[in-house]
């Protein structure tokens, strides 16, 4: 048998024996002091344990200590009534507490009993009931939280089991504590009854059997009763206090002493106020000036010490942060973060900051969100996050647009001004600062707020600075959206289509085309402003034609022909005759005759003189259409379209080149010119 088991068995067996067998006074003294020691051990364990369930055996311990204490009560009562003596400990407590005065002893004993019953026992019992109820009510929610963390992968099975066991232990502990507090209350009640019996029984026995005078009997048995009551009530009080401390614990990170010190003496201002209050009481009231000033000095000094400690901690934190930042910079692996390039950046001078600051009423951030939404609806492509940052190297009212870290376009605005543009039919001029609209480089004028209403009434198009920046940014993104489309973006688009068209994607990727080849087709479409929202049609066309060719330029032409309704709707208004320019069949034959096929793709081997003649003719026709106020559109045969677009793309970026197969049957066209040499 283990020593622990033997000791525990004796601790339970001895009280039962002593309820029957008389106990010598020497042994009674030893066990009473042992009982007080055990109560103190329990109290300080409860005080310094980090959480309540750390003393999970406390309810059982309550029952055992109560039984042990009651057996001592019975033994001391037996000795008091039989011999009028219950040992040195009982007699000493009775005489010392009252200081030799029976009245004082009785009063102190009654105060102790009242504190035990009304304050500690009642409070501990109530706290135990409430804690048990809330712990049981919270169990389902805690279990669901554990299951949620387990399902999301935040914790593993072992951690989930550990948490469930802890919840079960808390439930069992607080449920047992709710019932165990009844032992403490019953123990205190029984101790009070025993004290009354000791006094009344001892008084009768002392007068009748021992022949003592009444006053002598009262004196003798009052001292014994008080002593016996104290040696019983003091351990009971300590156990009750332990119960209250244990069930009211809130901190799980430190023992109660550290928590109390940190919470009570953490704010220097509080200590200064208390010190000042104590000084005022010492000076302005009849209270002891010396004592009040001593307390005032102590609190003020303590407040100053706490404030100094806080300042030192703050300085250490700042130094630590600086050292950590320096260390982060010195680490070689952190250079990798400097290599990353934002897809789109909008940098601006400090004068434009109010337009981007929500706290100052700026709505530039909201406009950027709308730009991404607008392009997604228009072209079917998700625009990467647009990074906005201020740049002190720029002029105050200047802004710069970068694509992949390279400046693409810039502009300058006048804060608190508006840009007025003449749409072409306004004859009356207004005064202002001449400028150019940054998106399309059209002539414009900066006007003030007072001129805005008049300019609008005359027919000018008036826009505010945020709209200017947003429009410029939209055009830059739209013109470079093909460069921003990455393989990962294409994979995301494929995944979206796969949810409802799994068979199509299974046939196309990677059997016929890989993601990179699909990316090139989509980039070709975006480069000419063709929306890729209808991905199902695009992928169906690629799946139909990829078996015969994997040339992405040729596949792009097939896709364009499948999207002829969308292309026609974009360039040819319904129920309206559209003016176009055609291409001379001789030029088409020359272009096709100069096409050379290589492993890297096709290229045009056309004489430079002939190329320049074609471009000059294109320029003449484009100028003619612009003078008529029409968008320049050139219609070619399907086989020539992509090569003719390559010839003209560098010099005429906004020129629209469409093949006959990309025009819907219901479109009405009117040829007003021909590119010829």
Beta strands, then each sheet from edge to edge (+ up, - down):
strand 1: 344-348
strand 2: 386-390
strand 3: 398-403
strand 4: 406-412
strand 5: 418-421
strand 6: 433-436
strand 7: 443-447
strand 8: 461-464
strand 9: 578-583
strand 10: 595-598
strand 11: 601-604
strand 12: 633-636
strand 13: 656-659
strand 14: 669-675
sheet 1: 2+ 1+ 3- 4+
sheet 2: 6+ 7- 5+ 8-
sheet 3: 13+ 12+ 9+ 14+
sheet 4: 10+ 11-
end
